[in-house]
Amino acid sequence: MATTDRQATTLALAHALSAAERGLAVIPLARTKLPALRSPHRGASTPQPFICHGECGRFGHGVHDASTDPARVRALFAAAPWATGYGIACGLPPHHLIGVDLDIRHDDAEPDSSTALRELALRHLFTIPPTVVVLTPSGGRHLWLTGPPDHVVPNSAGRLAPGIDIRGAGGYLVGPGSRTHHGTYTTAPGTSHLAPAPCPPALLRLLLPPPVRRGGSGPGVSAGRGGTVSDGRGGAVSDGRGLVQFVLAAHEGQRNTRLFWAACRAYENGIGPALLAPLLEAARATGLTDREARATITSAARMTGHHP
């Protein structure tokens, strides 16, 4: 390994250990920004009976390897001496980190992500409090926020607005000090001393999937007796009809959210592949393009540990 790579790895480990001391679970990243350790199940001759999230005890499970334990962090980096950065897992206690990724857009037809976020804030009456801001090599920004422990914020790409991606449960943020092929991630001046600020409630509502309502007969998906999920009109989701109706009932501004939630429930209940075509058809009926719908369903599949 070149001396510069060794130095980058040593520096990345130092930054990762510092983050772990603050309660942020970390993993080593390669210069590509991807997890540095490959899955130990890659190329297995026989298929896994379940999706392994580290239960096998080996490294290489991406964000599921993330830890705040200094000994484990050092072991992870020792197993990946080519790592030049580190990822910070989102959604984990104690911070339940939420990352707001503001990309730089080069399309003059669309407002830049910072303008789009300001417009969202004006429309929904919230302000982003002072918080940690990480500058990306491309000129983008990552805003660090914390979420409540009783809510799971999913990952999303462009759902809030073009150029705004959300890193939630199952995702990670590239930590400041990481070196990539495109440059180094740095903390914005004046924010390194800050702790991640609580996510404004109005913004949090935009990030969460629609709630599951208990009982009642109104529209939407609700939980009936014994935890059976229905569409509020007696349609059980065991065959997916309730989930399809849930997507069809979406209004503008909630189409991706409803589709993501329904797809997550479908994959969790083992009917994701069978429900792919009906969900796509329902999503197109609400106004989503085929590409948007497929991307959302793919994200849901990955979020629940499945292959779309």
ABEGO torsion letter per residue (X at the ends): XBAAAAAAAAAAAAAAAAAAAAGBBBBBBBAAGBBABBBAABGBABBBABBBAGAAGBBGAEAAABBABAAAAAAAAAABAABABBBBBBGBOAAGBBBBBBBBBABAABBBAAAAAAAAAAAAGBBBBBBBBBBBAAGBBBBBBBBBAABBBBBBBGAABBGBBBBBBGBBBBBBGBBBAAEBBBBBBGAAABBBBBBBAAAAAAABBBBBBBEEABBEBBBBBGGBBBAGAGBBAAAGAAAAAAAAABBBGAAAAAAAAAAAAAAAAGAAAAAAAAAAAAAAAAGBBAAAAAAAAAAAAAAAGBBX
